[in-house]
Amino acid sequence: MQINNITKAFISKDSLIIEILHKEFGWNTVYQSMSYIDKYRVSKQKKLGTISDAFNKLSFEWQKGNARQYLESLEPELQYCIICHLMDDYINDKSNAK
């Protein structure tokens, strides 16, 4: 299996976000999302509205303790996009802080 540089960066430098997502959504979903990151980056502009809406709803559900149930109610591709979006946000916030 080939792991791209983005995935390697998440694993080696940013394991905190991986741990948080793993605890909330399960290893399989996070792992599948990490392997989807290249597709996410290519298609995120086309799907940005859908991803943003689902991301906002996920944030609301997370506060209520229902994040996993909400995420699992979505189609797998959208699940992966949302997790990739969370990882991207984390990396961007971390980079901007430096």
MDAnalysis code that builds the backbone (N, CA, C; Angstrom):
import MDAnalysis as mda
import numpy as np

u = mda.Universe.empty(294, n_residues=98, atom_resindex=np.repeat(np.arange(98), 3), trajectory=True)
u.add_TopologyAttr("name", ["N", "CA", "C"] * 98)
u.add_TopologyAttr("resid", np.arange(1, 99))
u.add_TopologyAttr("resname", ["MET", "GLN", "ILE", "ASN", "ASN", "ILE", "THR", "LYS", "ALA", "PHE", "ILE", "SER", "LYS", "ASP", "SER", "LEU", "ILE", "ILE", "GLU", "ILE", "LEU", "HIS", "LYS", "GLU", "PHE", "GLY", "TRP", "ASN", "THR", "VAL", "TYR", "GLN", "SER", "MET", "SER", "TYR", "ILE", "ASP", "LYS", "TYR", "ARG", "VAL", "SER", "LYS", "GLN", "LYS", "LYS", "LEU", "GLY", "THR", "ILE", "SER", "ASP", "ALA", "PHE", "ASN", "LYS", "LEU", "SER", "PHE", "GLU", "TRP", "GLN", "LYS", "GLY", "ASN", "ALA", "ARG", "GLN", "TYR", "LEU", "GLU", "SER", "LEU", "GLU", "PRO", "GLU", "LEU", "GLN", "TYR", "CYS", "ILE", "ILE", "CYS", "HIS", "LEU", "MET", "ASP", "ASP", "TYR", "ILE", "ASN", "ASP", "LYS", "SER", "ASN", "ALA", "LYS"])
u.atoms.positions = np.array([
    [0.839, -1.185, 0.000],
    [0.000, 0.000, 0.000],
    [0.879, 1.242, 0.000],
    [0.530, 2.194, -0.821],
    [1.281, 3.430, -0.887],
    [0.620, 4.456, 0.014],
    [1.404, 5.088, 0.862],
    [0.899, 6.151, 1.724],
    [1.497, 7.448, 1.225],
    [0.637, 8.433, 0.959],
    [1.149, 9.685, 0.422],
    [1.808, 10.520, 1.519],
    [2.469, 11.581, 1.125],
    [3.192, 12.426, 2.082],
    [2.268, 13.099, 3.076],
    [1.072, 13.432, 2.661],
    [0.123, 14.061, 3.577],
    [-0.202, 13.095, 4.707],
    [-0.506, 11.868, 4.363],
    [-0.831, 10.867, 5.375],
    [0.353, 10.643, 6.300],
    [1.555, 10.571, 5.756],
    [2.734, 10.406, 6.588],
    [2.862, 11.564, 7.566],
    [2.586, 12.775, 7.111],
    [2.677, 13.946, 7.991],
    [1.669, 13.841, 9.119],
    [0.452, 13.415, 8.811],
    [-0.548, 13.259, 9.855],
    [-0.103, 12.240, 10.888],
    [0.429, 11.138, 10.419],
    [0.818, 10.063, 11.325],
    [2.016, 10.467, 12.167],
    [3.033, 11.053, 11.556],
    [4.265, 11.307, 12.284],
    [4.231, 12.575, 13.125],
    [3.648, 13.643, 12.624],
    [3.717, 14.918, 13.316],
    [2.435, 15.293, 14.042],
    [1.327, 14.807, 13.599],
    [0.051, 15.279, 14.111],
    [-0.804, 14.139, 14.619],
    [-0.193, 13.297, 15.390],
    [-0.934, 12.135, 15.869],
    [-2.073, 12.521, 16.791],
    [-2.043, 13.719, 17.376],
    [-3.134, 14.147, 18.256],
    [-4.459, 14.165, 17.508],
    [-4.489, 14.751, 16.324],
    [-5.751, 14.792, 15.575],
    [-6.190, 13.391, 15.182],
    [-5.241, 12.533, 14.848],
    [-5.568, 11.147, 14.499],
    [-6.167, 10.442, 15.711],
    [-5.573, 10.644, 16.871],
    [-6.098, 10.021, 18.091],
    [-7.516, 10.485, 18.400],
    [-7.760, 11.775, 18.293],
    [-9.089, 12.321, 18.566],
    [-10.114, 11.737, 17.600],
    [-9.788, 11.750, 16.321],
    [-10.711, 11.227, 15.315],
    [-10.902, 9.718, 15.479],
    [-9.840, 9.022, 15.794],
    [-9.920, 7.574, 16.006],
    [-10.855, 7.251, 17.161],
    [-10.724, 7.962, 18.269],
    [-11.584, 7.715, 19.435],
    [-13.047, 8.024, 19.126],
    [-13.274, 9.042, 18.343],
    [-14.653, 9.454, 18.062],
    [-15.309, 8.621, 16.965],
    [-14.564, 8.309, 15.908],
    [-15.167, 7.696, 14.732],
    [-14.687, 6.280, 14.415],
    [-13.673, 5.811, 15.123],
    [-13.165, 4.465, 14.879],
    [-12.012, 4.473, 13.892],
    [-11.119, 3.499, 14.095],
    [-9.909, 3.433, 13.276],
    [-10.219, 3.220, 11.804],
    [-11.150, 2.335, 11.486],
    [-11.420, 2.015, 10.087],
    [-11.850, 3.253, 9.301],
    [-12.746, 4.036, 9.849],
    [-13.223, 5.234, 9.160],
    [-12.096, 6.240, 8.969],
    [-11.293, 6.444, 9.993],
    [-10.179, 7.399, 9.900],
    [-9.143, 6.896, 8.891],
    [-8.820, 5.618, 8.941],
    [-7.859, 5.038, 8.012],
    [-8.351, 5.184, 6.567],
    [-9.606, 4.863, 6.332],
    [-10.168, 5.008, 4.987],
    [-10.115, 6.465, 4.536],
    [-10.387, 7.377, 5.450],
    [-10.339, 8.801, 5.121],
    [-8.937, 9.238, 4.755],
    [-7.950, 8.746, 5.486],
    [-6.571, 9.109, 5.194],
    [-6.157, 8.618, 3.813],
    [-6.664, 7.479, 3.405],
    [-6.336, 6.986, 2.067],
    [-7.119, 7.739, 0.986],
    [-8.126, 8.508, 1.388],
    [-8.976, 9.262, 0.473],
    [-8.510, 10.704, 0.317],
    [-7.499, 11.127, 1.048],
    [-7.131, 12.546, 1.110],
    [-6.797, 13.148, -0.252],
    [-6.141, 12.402, -1.121],
    [-5.819, 12.950, -2.444],
    [-7.088, 13.225, -3.251],
    [-8.049, 12.307, -3.213],
    [-9.318, 12.520, -3.910],
    [-10.065, 13.701, -3.311],
    [-10.008, 13.821, -1.992],
    [-10.657, 14.949, -1.312],
    [-10.073, 16.276, -1.789],
    [-8.768, 16.356, -1.843],
    [-8.125, 17.615, -2.240],
    [-8.461, 17.999, -3.681],
    [-8.609, 17.012, -4.543],
    [-8.951, 17.287, -5.938],
    [-10.404, 17.747, -6.070],
    [-11.298, 17.143, -5.309],
    [-12.726, 17.413, -5.491],
    [-13.330, 18.369, -4.473],
    [-12.561, 18.857, -3.512],
    [-13.164, 19.639, -2.435],
    [-13.799, 20.945, -2.916],
    [-13.273, 21.573, -3.950],
    [-13.868, 22.815, -4.443],
    [-15.261, 22.573, -5.025],
    [-15.431, 21.449, -5.715],
    [-16.735, 21.125, -6.301],
    [-17.764, 20.792, -5.232],
    [-17.287, 20.200, -4.135],
    [-18.187, 19.722, -3.092],
    [-18.149, 20.581, -1.835],
    [-17.547, 21.769, -1.922],
    [-17.321, 22.568, -0.728],
    [-18.607, 22.913, 0.016],
    [-19.668, 23.236, -0.709],
    [-20.940, 23.558, -0.052],
    [-21.490, 22.375, 0.726],
    [-21.482, 21.219, 0.111],
    [-21.977, 20.000, 0.756],
    [-21.113, 19.641, 1.957],
    [-19.795, 19.719, 1.782],
    [-18.878, 19.405, 2.872],
    [-19.067, 20.391, 4.019],
    [-19.169, 21.676, 3.705],
    [-19.347, 22.691, 4.751],
    [-20.636, 22.499, 5.522],
    [-21.722, 22.229, 4.816],
    [-23.003, 21.996, 5.488],
    [-22.926, 20.788, 6.417],
    [-22.361, 19.690, 5.908],
    [-22.247, 18.480, 6.719],
    [-21.272, 18.695, 7.876],
    [-20.212, 19.438, 7.648],
    [-19.243, 19.746, 8.695],
    [-19.892, 20.557, 9.813],
    [-20.671, 21.552, 9.448],
    [-21.364, 22.371, 10.449],
    [-22.347, 21.539, 11.258],
    [-23.076, 20.675, 10.596],
    [-24.010, 19.785, 11.293],
    [-23.240, 18.827, 12.206],
    [-22.110, 18.308, 11.732],
    [-21.292, 17.426, 12.555],
    [-20.823, 18.157, 13.810],
    [-20.385, 19.399, 13.664],
    [-19.936, 20.177, 14.823],
    [-21.054, 20.311, 15.854],
    [-22.251, 20.579, 15.393],
    [-23.410, 20.690, 16.277],
    [-23.695, 19.354, 16.962],
    [-23.686, 18.280, 16.192],
    [-23.952, 16.952, 16.747],
    [-22.843, 16.513, 17.709],
    [-21.610, 16.926, 17.432],
    [-20.491, 16.576, 18.302],
    [-20.709, 17.177, 19.693],
    [-21.182, 18.415, 19.726],
    [-21.459, 19.077, 21.003],
    [-22.546, 18.354, 21.794],
    [-23.438, 17.713, 21.092],
    [-24.517, 16.969, 21.745],
    [-24.117, 15.526, 22.049],
    [-22.932, 15.117, 21.624],
    [-22.470, 13.753, 21.855],
    [-22.943, 12.758, 20.820],
    [-23.378, 13.259, 19.663],
    [-23.921, 12.398, 18.612],
    [-23.097, 12.421, 17.332],
    [-21.826, 12.759, 17.428],
    [-21.015, 12.928, 16.221],
    [-20.895, 11.641, 15.422],
    [-20.606, 10.554, 16.100],
    [-20.402, 9.298, 15.376],
    [-21.685, 8.856, 14.668],
    [-22.801, 8.946, 15.343],
    [-24.073, 8.536, 14.734],
    [-24.386, 9.395, 13.504],
    [-24.135, 10.692, 13.625],
    [-24.393, 11.562, 12.482],
    [-23.468, 11.211, 11.314],
    [-22.172, 11.086, 11.611],
    [-21.223, 10.781, 10.540],
    [-21.584, 9.476, 9.844],
    [-21.940, 8.473, 10.616],
    [-22.284, 7.174, 10.035],
    [-23.578, 7.212, 9.228],
    [-24.382, 8.237, 9.427],
    [-25.620, 8.355, 8.649],
    [-25.367, 8.889, 7.239],
    [-24.168, 9.383, 6.997],
    [-23.809, 9.949, 5.695],
    [-23.209, 8.883, 4.789],
    [-23.224, 9.140, 3.495],
    [-22.593, 8.208, 2.562],
    [-21.081, 8.202, 2.824],
    [-20.427, 7.070, 2.589],
    [-19.000, 6.937, 2.930],
    [-18.108, 8.028, 2.336],
    [-18.323, 8.385, 1.086],
    [-17.478, 9.407, 0.468],
    [-17.558, 10.730, 1.223],
    [-18.753, 11.110, 1.646],
    [-18.918, 12.348, 2.408],
    [-18.296, 12.214, 3.799],
    [-18.394, 11.045, 4.402],
    [-17.731, 10.804, 5.690],
    [-16.229, 11.066, 5.560],
    [-15.633, 10.491, 4.524],
    [-14.195, 10.636, 4.314],
    [-13.830, 12.104, 4.065],
    [-14.651, 12.784, 3.278],
    [-14.387, 14.202, 2.999],
    [-14.430, 15.032, 4.283],
    [-15.383, 14.760, 5.132],
    [-15.497, 15.522, 6.378],
    [-14.286, 15.273, 7.275],
    [-13.862, 14.033, 7.387],
    [-12.693, 13.741, 8.209],
    [-11.441, 14.376, 7.604],
    [-11.312, 14.327, 6.295],
    [-10.189, 15.007, 5.631],
    [-10.249, 16.509, 5.900],
    [-11.449, 17.067, 5.870],
    [-11.656, 18.485, 6.143],
    [-11.221, 18.820, 7.573],
    [-11.572, 17.974, 8.517],
    [-11.143, 18.168, 9.909],
    [-9.622, 18.136, 10.022],
    [-9.007, 17.173, 9.344],
    [-7.544, 17.074, 9.394],
    [-6.900, 18.292, 8.748],
    [-7.431, 18.735, 7.612],
    [-6.904, 19.928, 6.944],
    [-7.023, 21.157, 7.843],
    [-8.175, 21.333, 8.466],
    [-8.375, 22.475, 9.365],
    [-7.363, 22.466, 10.500],
    [-7.142, 21.296, 11.060],
    [-6.178, 21.168, 12.149],
    [-4.782, 21.552, 11.686],
    [-4.368, 21.030, 10.545],
    [-3.030, 21.315, 10.009],
    [-2.910, 22.802, 9.689],
    [-3.947, 23.389, 9.063],
    [-3.900, 24.814, 8.722],
    [-3.834, 25.683, 9.975],
    [-4.630, 25.345, 10.987],
    [-4.591, 26.107, 12.240],
    [-3.217, 26.013, 12.887],
    [-2.660, 24.819, 12.889],
    [-1.354, 24.603, 13.480],
    [-0.276, 25.377, 12.715],
    [-0.367, 25.376, 11.389],
    [0.615, 26.084, 10.561],
    [0.498, 27.588, 10.753],
    [-0.725, 28.094, 10.833],
    [-0.939, 29.529, 11.014],
    [-0.462, 30.002, 12.382],
    [-0.519, 29.139, 13.367],
    [-0.070, 29.490, 14.715],
    [1.434, 29.687, 14.763],
    [2.136, 29.012, 13.861],
    [3.608, 29.134, 13.826],
    [3.965, 30.387, 13.104],
])
